[in-house]
Amino acid sequence: MHADENAARGTKREREMHGPLVSIYREATASLTLVAKRTILEHIRRYDYIPPRTAQSTASNASFNRCFVNQTTDLIGDQYHTLCFGFPRRVTPAFTLFNDSDMLERLPRNDRRRRHARNHVAFIAVKAASEKQPFVDENHEATPLLTQVANYARVHLSAPPFTVFSVGIVIHGDKFCVGMFDRLGAQFSSQYNMWADLDIFIRIVYSMTHLLTEEQLGHDPSVTLFPVQEHSTAVFGAVSRVGEDPAQWLLSGEKPLWSSFFLFGRATTVWKVCEDVGERKSDKKEGAVFVLKSSWRSSKCRSEADIYRIVSAAGGHPGLAKFVTGGDATFPVDSERWGDRAGLPITVHRLREAILPPGEETLILHRLVLASEGRPIWEYGTDEELVGGILDALTGHKWLIDQNILHRNINAGNILLSAYPHEQGARGFLIDLEHAQTMDHPTTTSVPFRSLWGPATTPESDTLQFMSRRLLSHLCADKTSIQSEPGDDVESFFWVLLYAVFRKLTTIAVEDQGAQELERKATVCKLFADMFGQTRIASIFYQRMTIGPIAWTLSSNAFVHKHITVSLQSILEDLSAPVCTTSRAVAPALPRRAKRNPTRMHFPLSRCPRRSPTPR
């Protein structure tokens, strides 16, 4: 494979680079007994080569049969995500690593399971120009290639269940390197030349297809996934003990209740689980369904489980989730492969096998089990159920305020509709108390803020989409230390209500294949994407300042009138009116610089060293 040193523009040259990787003819040799049209990557995978095994693969006697696949179409997602309606398109790398090559050979060419993102465990990105490097520039800003590769990793981390980091090979011109992306940043190996260091490239590809374990490619070591039949889309597995509760938790389902789509930060996922009782006795209801929440927490902050224990000691409230147990996830203790890490909490630095300097922050994988079973707020059946669920969750928020506790992280993923309202005592309830704080000491604290590319302050929130306009205006003015107030949380409830309604309307519009009201349906879909699909702070703030199109759509769109009741329409119009009024008072806070150029994101990759992410 050859690429000259001159920058090649567009994607045509990159597709030409796929040719040498995609197919060549190779004469029979001692190790390749058939004359066949194969990919270079396939030759490496089939090569009769036995390199030294790593400590982990030796301990598990691992042997795998994966293969790289050239992706000419978009991958298919099957999970709910924080912002996007549906799985993102045109964010597919040149090659992806399919987890089971035997299964791939049995699947028909047009089978959609070939494109399911959860079956692909790593990727290869290809760029034509060798000077387009995936590292930070002299200003410690992300280069375009680094941003592109990070986007691939972002998609990959959100697809396979329980993935804690992503591994990818980056080929740019005649150079290549290996990158590892996790929730705190990224690490890159040294840069190699495809011709001078071809042996290194072969060892990397062979290790990824045959030798590296699932955990070495990013699977959560505290979760065991069970094999399923090829025609099934369900996920079956067991999660090791959570907190002080000795039980294992069994998960079964096609997709989580919630999955964050951000690369950096807490990366919250929510699954339904049940207790694996085994032969021991349990004090829990037989066959009861629980909610398992996994997220990354800051090592410098109080854990969410500790906050739930404080709330439980105060008596709790039906509008809040019922706490069962919680604690930090740990490395397995029944395996030799983890060595000194066995039994210790899973942190980003331990996954990197890096030493954490004294006083430096890291992220810890944290889990909760809640007895309150719910479903996403946008899956409401009737308008009455939606409004009732929002109101009961708001009542739970008011109870927290009465206890001098401010939630500070209201978003669509943190308000669930009760699956059993009579048992819960409420039609909807509030979860995620990790960032709650007492209001006894009104000192200035960091605004919960996280951008698409990573933290600009203390990592405290997964999304900006539901943040109040007051807090957004301060972020646009580069003021990241401002005291959150109860009014900020209350405004976030309005954005959640609006999100749920327009996501439901968008779902109906997409699923309705009829030719009627096409223009009105397109208007609703575009409005939803504009309001809740932005990723830059200034763009989100601008949308919040121009809420007029929403009010106009609610009052004039026949498709909207057909699918929501007059009562809900009236509620939304009444709530939109004060928002439009107060927008005029908040708007001047947006600085002129932010109006000209949306906020430049500081990429946390600039703080990461170049070192090999693969175990030695």
N, C-alpha and C positions, 0 to 999 in steps of 0.2 A: 504494500500500500504506500502510495506516495502522494504528498501534497506539498506544493511549493510554499515558500516562505511569504508570498504575497497574500494579502488579505483577500479572501473570496467572499463576495457579497451574495446575500440571499441564501436560499435553501437548495438550489439546484446543484451547486458544487458539493454541498454536504451529502446530497443523495448520491452523487457520483462516487463519493468516498465509501458509501455503503457497499458498492459493487465488489471491491476486493474482499470485503468482510463477508458479503452475502453468499457468493458462489464462485467456486473455482473447480477445475478438473485436476484430479490428482491420480497419478498412476499407482498401481498396487505396490505396496511395500510389505515388509515383514509384519508390521503392526496394523496396516490398513489393507485388508485382503481383497477389497472390492474396488473396482473402478467406478466411482460414483461422483455425482455432482453434489458437493457438500460445501458448507460454509467453513471459513477458516476456524471460526469458533467451534464448529462441529468436529473438525479434525482434532483440535486440541482436546475436546471432551472425550473423544473416542481413542485418544492416543494411549498406548500401553506404557504408562509412566507411573512410577510409585515413588513420590517424593517423601521426605521425612514428614511424619504426621505431627500435628501440634499436640500440646498436652491435653487439651480438651477433647479433640477427636480421638486420641489414643485411649483416654479413659472411658469413652463411650463406645469404642470400637465402631466408629461411625463410617458409613459408606452411603453416598447419595448419588442420585442419577438425575441431575438437573440439566437444563439446556437453555442457551440463549436463543431468543426469537426476535427476528427483525419485525418491528412494529410499523405497519403501513396504515393502520387505522387506530382510532382512539380506543383506549381501554374502557371497560365498563365498570362502574362502581355499583355497590349494592348497600350503601350505608347512608344514614342521615348525617349531614354535616352542618356546622354552625351557620355558615352564611349562604353557601351556594344552593340553589335549587337544582338538584341533580348533580351528577358527577361532572367535573370540569372537562371541557373539550380542548383539543389542541395543546395538551400538556403531557404528551406521551413521548418518552425518549426514543432514540433510534433502536435500541435493543433492550429487552427485559429478560430477566432470568426466570423461566418457568420452573415451578417447584418439582414437577414430576414429568420427566420426558416420556416415560412409558404411557402415562395417561394422555399426554399430548398426542402421541402417535395413534392412540385408539380413537381419539375424538375426530369426527368429520371436519372437513376443512371449514365449513360454514357454521360450526357449533359455537355459540356465544360464550361457552365456558373457556374457550381459548383466550378470550379477551377479558375475563373477569380479573380485575385488578388484584383481588386477594390471592390469586394463584401465582403472582409474580413477586419475587422476594429480593430482587436487586435490579440494577439497570446499567446501561452504557450510554453515555451522551457523546455525540460526535460533532465536532466543529471543524470547519475546513482550514482556518487560519491558525497557525501555531502561536502567533503572538496574542491571540485571544485567550488569555490564561484564566483559570478558575480561581484566582487569588485576589486579594484586595490590592488596590492601586496605591500610589505613593501618598494619597490623601486618606488612606485607610477606609476607602469606600468600596462597595462591592462592584466588581466589573460586571458587564452584561452577561458574560458566560457564567460567572458565579451565581448571579441572580437566576439564570435559567436552570442551572443544575439544582439550586436550592428549591426551585419550584417543583422539579421532578421529585425531589426527596419529600417535599411537603405532601404531594399527592400519594406517594408510596406509603408514607407513615400513617396516612388516614385510612388505608384500604385493608391490608392484612390484619386480622384481629390480634390485638396485644403485641404490637411492634414498638420497640423502645428506641431503635435507631435505624438508619438507612445507609446502605453501602452502595456506592456506584463507581464505575470506572469512567474517567473523563478523557476522551481522545481529542486532541486539538492539533490539527496538522499532523506532523510526524512525531508528536510528543504525547505522553499519556501520564496519568497519575490516578491514585485511588483516593476517594473521599468518603468520610463517615460523618453523617449528619445526625445530631441528636437534639434534644430540647433546649440545649444551652449554647449551641453553636456548631462548629464543624472543624474537622481535622483533615489535612491532606498529606499524603505521602510525598516523598521527594518526586521531582519531575524526571521522567525517563524518556529516552529516545527509542522510537519503535524499532529501529534497525540495530542500534548498538546494544540495546537491552531487550532484545526479543525474547530471550530466555526468561526474563522476569515477567513479561507479559504472559507467556505460556503458563508459568507457575501460578500466576494470579487467576487466570481463567480456569485452569484445571482445579485449583483449590476451591473456587466458588461453585463449580459444577459437581465436585466429588467429595471434597474433604471437610469443608467448613460445616459446622453444625448449624441447626436453626438459630440457636442462641448467638452464635458468632456472626450470623447475618442479620441479627436484630430482634429475634423473638424474645419475649418476656420470659426470663428463666423461672419465674414463680408460677407460671401457668402452663398446664399440659393440655394440648389439643389432641383429641382422639381422631383417628382416621374415619372418614365417612364414605358412603357410596358415591361414585362419580356423578350420578344424576342428582345428588342432593346438594342444596345450597345452604344447608344448616351448618351451624358451628357447634360442636360438642367439645366440652373440655372440663377441666377441674382447676380451680384456683386454690392455692395453698392457704393455710389458716390466716385469718385476718384479725389483727390485734390479739387480744387475750383469749378469744374464742377458739377452741381447738378444732372446730369443724372445718371440713373442706366444703367448698361451694361449687356446685355443678351448674354449668351454663349450657343452655340449649336454645337456639334461635337462629334465624337467618341474618339478623342484623342487630346492632345495639339500639337502645332507645335514643342515644345521642352520641355523636362523635365530633370532636373539634377538628377544624380544618386548618388550624394554624401550625406552622412548623415549630416555632419556639413557644415556650411557656408551659402552661399546665396540661394541655392536651387531654382534656377531660373526655372520658368515655363512660357510658352508663349501660349496663346489661341487666337483664332479668336472670336470677339464679335461684336455686333451691338448695337446701342443706343436704349434704351427704352424711346421713346418720350412721350408716354401717350397722355394727352390732351394739353400739352404745346407746344409752337413753338420751333423749333430748327434751328440753323444756319448751321447745318451739312447736307450733301447730304442725301436725303431720301434713305433708304435701304443700305447705305454705310457700308462696313465691315472694322472694325478696328482691331488692334492688342493689346491685353492686356498682359502686362508683370508683373509678381509678383516675388519678390525676397526679401531677408532679407538684410538689410544694417546696417552698424555699426553706433552706436549712436554718434561716435566721428568723422564721416566723413560727408562731404557735400552730400546731396541727389542727386540722378541721375536727378530728375526733375529740380533741381536748375541748374545743368550743361546744361541740354537741353534748359533751358530758356536763358542762356548765349549764346549758339550756335544760337538759333533762333534770338536773338537780333543782331547777327553779319551777318544775312542774310541767314544762312543755306547753304546746298549744296545737289544736287540730290542724291549723293552717301551716304547720311546720312538719317536716318529715320526722318519722319516729326512728330514733337511733337504736341500733342493735349492737354493733361493735365496729371498731376501726383501729387502724394502725398502719405503720410503714411496712411495705412489702419487703421480704427478705430473700436472699439467695438460698437455694435448697441446701439442707444439711445432710441429705442422704446420697450425696454424689461426690466423688473425688475430684471432679473436674473444676470445682470452684475454689479449692485450696483454702487460702487464708480468708477468702470472702464468704465462705459458707456460714450461713446464719446471720450475716450482717445485713443492714438495710440496703436496698438497691438504690444507688445514687448514680448520677451521670459520671462522676469521676471514677467510681469503681467499675462501671461498664467500660470506661476508657482505659482502665488499668493505670490510672494516673494518680499521683499523690496530690492531695488537697492541701494547699498551703494554709497555715494557721490564720484564722479570721476570714478566709475567703468563702464566698457563698457557693453552694451547689444546690442541685435539685434532687429531691428524694421522692421516690414513687410511693404514693399514699393511697390507701383503700378504705372505703366505708361500706358497711352493709346496713341498709335501711329497711324497715318493715313496711314502709308506705309504698305500695305498688301504684305506679302511675304510667301515663303515656304522654307523649309530647303535646304541648298546648295547641298546636296547629292541627291536631287530629281530632278536634272536637266534632261531635255529631250534630249538635244543634247550637244555635246562637245563644240560647239560654244556658247551656252547659259551659260555653266559653266564658261568658260574662260572670256566671256564678263561680267558676273556678278562679278567675282573676280576682274577684272580690274576696273570696275566702283566703286566698294567698295574701292579699293585701291586709286582711285582718290579722293574719299571722305576723306580717311585717309590723303592724301597729303594736302587737304584743311585744315584739322585740324592742321597739322604741320605748315602751313603758318600762322595760327592764334596763333601759339605758344602753341598748345594743343597736348599732346601725349595721345593716347588711352590707351595703356598698358594692354589690355585684349582681344587680337585677338584670337578667337577660332571658331570652326565650328558652334556654336550656335549663334554667333554674326554677321554672314554674311548671309543674306537672299537673295534669288532670287526674283525679283519684279514680283508680280502677274500681274501688269499692267505697263509695262515699259514706255509707252508713258505718263501716268499720273505722274509717279514717276520722269521721266526724266533720268532714269538710269536702267540698266538691273539687277543690284544688289545693295544692300545698307548695311551700317554698323549700328549696334545698340549697346546698352550697353555702355554708357558713364560714368558709375558710378565711374570708377577708373581713368578717364582721369585727367591729371594734366597739369598745365602750365609749360612751359620750361624756363620761365624768371629767375627762381631761381634754378640753377642746384645743389641743395643740395642733399645729399644722403638720399634716402627714402627706405622703406621696399620693397623688391621684392614682386610682387603679387604672393602669394604662399599659396596653401592649399593642404594638404595631404588627403588621403582617410579617415584617422581617425580623422582629425580635424586640427585646426590652429596651426602652429608652429610660426607664426608671426601674424601681423595684418591681419584679414580676408579680403582678397582682390580678390580672384579668385577662380572659381569653378573647374578649371582643369589645370593640368600640361601638358597635352598631346600635346599642341600646343606652349608651351613656347620655346623660343630660346635656343640653346645649351649653349650660354654664360651664361644666367641666371641659367640654370640647373646645369652648372658646379660649379657656386658659391653656389647653394643650397647643392650640394653634398659635398662641402668643408665646410658646416655649416656656410656659410656667407649669412645671410638673409637680409643684408642691402647693396644694390647696386643700383645705379641709372639706371633706364631703359632708353634705347636709341631708336631713331626711327628705327635703324637697327634691333632691337629685334622684333618690331612689323612687319616689312617687312618680316622677316624670318618666322614669324608665319603664314603669308598669304600662304607661300609655303606648310607648313604642313597642312593647311586647304584644299588646292587644292589636295594634295596627299590623305588626308582622304576622301574627297568627291569621288574621282575616285575609290579608293579601296573599299569604302563602297558600291558604286553602283555595282562594279564588284562582290562583295561578295553577294549582294542581288540577282543578276542574277544567280550566281552559286548555291545558296541555292534553288531558285525557279525552276531551271532547273532540272527536274527529269530524264533527259536522261542519257544514259550510256556512252556517248561520253566525252572525255577529262576529265575523273574523276580525274586523277592525277593532271592535270594542274589546275582544279578548286579547288582542295584541297590545292594546293600550294598557290593560291591567298587568300583563306579563312584563312589559317594559317598565312600568311604574314600580313594580316590586323589585326588579333588578336595579333600577336607579336608586331606590331608597335604601335597600339592604344588601346591595352587591358591591358597594365601594370598599376600598381597602386603605385609602389614604385619609389621614385625619381631616385635612382641609376639604376633601371631596365629601366626606360624611357630614361635616359641619355645614357645607353649602346646601346639601340636600335637606338638612334639618331646618335651614332658614327659608327654604322654598317649599313649604308644605302646602301651598296653594293648590297645586295640581291634584293632591289627594282630596282636598275638599271638593274641588270641581268634579273629580271622578265619582265621588260618593253621591253627588247630587244629580249628575247628568248621564251616567253610563247605564244603559239598559241591562247589560250583562250583570253588573253589580247588583242592580235592583232585583234581578231574577233570583239571585242566590243568597242574599242576606235579607233579614227581616227589617221591617220599618223601624222597629225598636232599636236594633243594633246600629242601623244607619243613623238614627237620631243621636245615639250615644256618641258615635264617632264624630259626627258633625259638631256636637256640643263640646267635645273635648278638643277638637281641632281649632275651634275659635279662639280660646285663650292662648293656645300655642302660637297661632299666627300673630296674635297681639304682642306677646312677650318676645317674639323673634326680633322685633324692631329694636327692643332694648338691648338684646344680646349681640346683635350683628356688629356694632362698632368694635367689639373686642377682637375681631379677626384682623390681624395686622396686614398691611399692604403687601408685604413680602409673601405671606401665605396665599393671598388672593392671586398673585402673579404665578406662583409656583407652589404646587402642593408640597406639604412637608417632606423634606428629604429624610429618609430613614437611615439611621445609623445601624450598620450591619454588624451583629455581634461576632461574625466570622473573623473580623479584623483582630479579635483578641485571641484567636486560636493558633497554636503553633502548627508548623508543618511537620507532622510525624505520621508514621504508618498506622492506620487504624486497624490493620489486621494483626492478630496475635502472632507473636514471634515463635 
